[in-house]
Amino acid sequence: MSDQVSILLYIKSMLADLMFINGIIATELIKITENTATIRHGEEFLSKTKCLTEHNELNKKIIDIIKKYQKRPEDLAELENHVLKKHLD
């Protein structure tokens, strides 16, 4: 039974790490999309659309999902500050 518990704890830890990594990828892809739109259409384009607001809401949802599975609060705080920094000032 002890081996099974160890395996389950290992899998749980691995899944938490994968959730964190996927959260980083998801939030960075949103930023890449914003940067690409800015390059292609100019900064006025983003300011005239709801994209930034919608992207911020998506980023908050991603952070909330990661919070459910976090192992270390300091890791999440660093990601949250990085992703939502413009909106924390």
Secondary structure in CASP SS format (residue, H / E / C, confidence):
PFRMAT SS
TARGET T0000
AUTHOR 0000-0000-0000
METHOD secondary structure of the structure
MODEL  1
M C 1.00
S H 1.00
D H 1.00
Q H 1.00
V H 1.00
S H 1.00
I H 1.00
L H 1.00
L H 1.00
Y H 1.00
I H 1.00
K H 1.00
S H 1.00
M H 1.00
L H 1.00
A H 1.00
D H 1.00
L H 1.00
M H 1.00
F H 1.00
I H 1.00
N H 1.00
G H 1.00
I H 1.00
I H 1.00
A H 1.00
T H 1.00
E H 1.00
L H 1.00
I H 1.00
K H 1.00
I H 1.00
T H 1.00
E H 1.00
N H 1.00
T H 1.00
A H 1.00
T H 1.00
I H 1.00
R H 1.00
H H 1.00
G C 1.00
E H 1.00
E H 1.00
F H 1.00
L H 1.00
S H 1.00
K H 1.00
T C 1.00
K C 1.00
C H 1.00
L H 1.00
T H 1.00
E H 1.00
H H 1.00
N H 1.00
E H 1.00
L H 1.00
N H 1.00
K H 1.00
K H 1.00
I H 1.00
I H 1.00
D H 1.00
I H 1.00
I H 1.00
K H 1.00
K H 1.00
Y H 1.00
Q C 1.00
K C 1.00
R C 1.00
P H 1.00
E H 1.00
D H 1.00
L H 1.00
A H 1.00
E H 1.00
L H 1.00
E H 1.00
N H 1.00
H H 1.00
V H 1.00
L H 1.00
K H 1.00
K H 1.00
H H 1.00
L H 1.00
D C 1.00
END
